[in-house]
Amino acid sequence: MNKKPKTKVCSKCKKTFTATTEYFNINKQNKQGLHSYCKDCRSKARAERYKKEKEKGITKQYYQDNKTQHIVAQLKKRGYPDITAGQLQSIIDMFKNNKGISVCPYCNREMTDESYLHIDHIIPYSKAKDVQMPLNNLIPVCKYCNRSKQDDNFIVWFRDQFFYDKEREQKIIEYAKPLIET
């Protein structure tokens, strides 16, 4: 019995393609796991956006200079509609050492370059959908820990790391109470 391959229609150009990564980029938030635009349309849309941003003077430097506002805008879309730049900055400041350098609460790495600073959701966004989480679910971590943890349970993930430290774990649990159940 031959099964026909599944197809998908690009929401931009309306062309029909085989529903594979050959024609569509991966998007884990989409039900099918694929982006709604085909790769060609997505590439064209990105090029147009880049051109418009360049004309307006919005560049990589702009995003680096306004990183907090950019993160706040993203968090507003991800379950924190009332968060302000000041609140986010307060959270980031909580995890700075006596030299004023952000330190990853997971691995204890100093983040001297702000591009290494990511905001992690202790309870992953993917597991807390449709629920407005408290601000203590957000924690500033290094990009390596954020990418490694992905959407894993914090306790299970942290205890499996080579840099695991019981004292740091307790500090994170105290910070995130009552979100984390040990």
C-alpha positions as CSV (number, residue, x, y, z in Angstrom):
1,M,0.0,0.0,0.0
2,N,1.6,3.3,-1.1
3,K,1.0,6.3,1.1
4,K,1.1,9.7,-0.5
5,P,3.6,12.0,1.1
6,K,2.2,14.8,3.2
7,T,2.1,18.2,1.6
8,K,2.1,21.7,3.0
9,V,1.1,25.0,1.5
10,C,3.4,28.0,2.0
11,S,1.3,30.7,3.7
12,K,3.2,33.4,1.8
13,C,3.4,32.3,-1.9
14,K,0.6,29.7,-1.6
15,K,2.6,27.0,-3.4
16,T,2.3,23.4,-2.4
17,F,5.4,21.5,-1.3
18,T,6.2,18.1,0.3
19,A,6.0,18.7,4.0
20,T,9.7,18.1,4.7
21,T,12.8,20.1,5.8
22,E,13.8,20.3,2.2
23,Y,11.2,23.0,1.6
24,F,10.4,24.3,5.1
25,N,12.6,25.2,8.1
26,I,12.0,23.5,11.4
27,N,9.7,25.2,13.9
28,K,9.0,23.2,17.1
29,Q,6.2,25.6,18.1
30,N,4.2,24.7,15.0
31,K,1.9,21.7,15.2
32,Q,3.6,20.1,12.1
33,G,7.0,21.1,13.3
34,L,7.7,23.2,10.2
35,H,7.6,26.9,9.6
36,S,4.6,28.3,7.8
37,Y,6.7,30.0,5.0
38,C,8.7,27.9,2.5
39,K,12.5,28.4,2.6
40,D,12.5,30.7,-0.4
41,C,9.8,33.0,1.0
42,R,11.4,33.0,4.4
43,S,14.7,33.9,2.9
44,K,13.1,36.8,0.9
45,A,11.3,38.1,4.0
46,R,14.5,38.1,6.0
47,A,16.3,40.0,3.3
48,E,13.5,42.6,3.0
49,R,13.5,43.0,6.8
50,Y,17.3,43.4,6.9
51,K,17.1,46.0,4.2
52,K,14.4,48.0,6.0
53,E,16.3,47.8,9.3
54,K,19.5,48.9,7.7
55,E,17.7,51.9,6.1
56,K,16.3,52.8,9.6
57,G,19.7,52.5,11.1
58,I,18.8,49.4,13.1
59,T,21.8,47.2,13.2
60,K,23.5,44.6,15.3
61,Q,25.0,47.4,17.4
62,Y,21.4,48.8,18.0
63,Y,20.3,45.5,19.4
64,Q,23.5,45.2,21.6
65,D,22.9,48.8,22.9
66,N,19.2,48.0,23.6
67,K,19.5,44.4,24.6
68,T,17.3,44.7,27.7
69,Q,14.4,46.3,25.8
70,H,14.8,43.7,23.1
71,I,14.6,40.9,25.7
72,V,11.6,42.5,27.4
73,A,9.8,42.7,24.0
74,Q,10.4,38.9,23.6
75,L,9.3,38.1,27.1
76,K,6.1,40.0,26.7
77,K,5.2,37.6,23.9
78,R,6.1,34.6,26.1
79,G,3.9,34.9,29.2
80,Y,5.2,38.1,30.9
81,P,2.9,40.8,29.4
82,D,3.6,43.3,32.3
83,I,7.4,43.0,32.6
84,T,9.4,46.2,32.4
85,A,13.0,46.9,31.5
86,G,13.6,48.0,35.1
87,Q,12.3,44.7,36.5
88,L,14.4,42.7,34.0
89,Q,17.5,44.7,34.9
90,S,16.8,44.1,38.6
91,I,16.7,40.3,38.0
92,I,20.0,40.6,36.0
93,D,21.6,42.7,38.8
94,M,20.7,40.0,41.4
95,F,23.2,37.7,39.8
96,K,26.2,40.0,39.6
97,N,29.4,39.5,41.6
98,N,31.1,42.2,43.7
99,K,32.9,43.5,40.5
100,G,29.5,44.1,38.8
101,I,30.0,41.3,36.4
102,S,27.0,38.9,35.7
103,V,27.7,35.4,36.9
104,C,25.8,32.4,35.6
105,P,24.0,30.9,38.6
106,Y,24.2,27.4,37.0
107,C,27.9,27.0,36.1
108,N,29.3,30.0,37.9
109,R,30.9,31.4,34.7
110,E,31.5,35.2,34.6
111,M,29.8,36.7,31.6
112,T,32.2,39.6,30.8
113,D,30.7,39.9,27.3
114,E,26.9,40.7,27.5
115,S,26.3,38.6,24.4
116,Y,26.8,35.5,26.6
117,L,23.9,36.6,28.8
118,H,20.6,34.8,28.1
119,I,17.4,34.7,30.1
120,D,16.3,31.2,31.0
121,H,12.9,30.0,32.2
122,I,13.4,27.8,35.2
123,I,10.0,26.2,34.4
124,P,10.4,26.0,30.6
125,Y,8.1,28.2,28.5
126,S,7.0,25.1,26.5
127,K,5.7,23.4,29.7
128,A,4.0,26.5,31.1
129,K,2.0,27.6,28.1
130,D,-1.2,29.5,28.8
131,V,0.0,30.3,32.3
132,Q,1.4,33.6,33.3
133,M,4.5,32.8,35.3
134,P,5.9,34.9,38.1
135,L,9.1,36.9,37.4
136,N,11.2,34.6,39.6
137,N,10.8,32.0,36.8
138,L,13.3,34.1,34.9
139,I,17.0,33.8,35.6
140,P,20.0,35.3,33.8
141,V,22.3,32.5,32.7
142,C,25.2,32.0,30.2
143,K,24.2,31.0,26.7
144,Y,25.9,27.6,27.1
145,C,23.8,26.6,30.1
146,N,20.6,28.0,28.4
147,R,21.2,26.0,25.3
148,S,22.2,22.9,27.2
149,K,19.1,23.0,29.5
150,Q,16.7,23.6,26.7
151,D,13.3,22.6,28.1
152,D,14.5,20.1,30.7
153,N,13.4,20.0,34.3
154,F,15.9,22.2,36.2
155,I,16.6,19.8,39.1
156,V,17.2,16.8,36.8
157,W,19.3,18.8,34.3
158,F,21.4,20.6,37.0
159,R,22.2,17.5,39.0
160,D,23.5,15.8,35.8
161,Q,26.0,18.6,35.0
162,F,29.7,18.3,35.7
163,F,29.6,21.8,37.4
164,Y,26.8,20.7,39.8
165,D,27.1,22.3,43.2
166,K,24.7,21.7,46.1
167,E,25.1,25.2,47.5
168,R,24.3,26.9,44.1
169,E,21.4,24.6,43.7
170,Q,20.0,25.7,47.0
171,K,20.4,29.4,46.1
172,I,18.5,28.9,42.8
173,I,15.8,26.9,44.6
174,E,15.5,29.7,47.2
175,Y,15.3,32.3,44.4
176,A,12.7,30.4,42.5
177,K,10.4,29.3,45.4
178,P,7.6,28.1,45.1
179,L,8.2,27.2,41.5
180,I,10.7,24.4,42.1
181,E,9.6,21.3,44.0
182,T,12.5,19.2,45.2
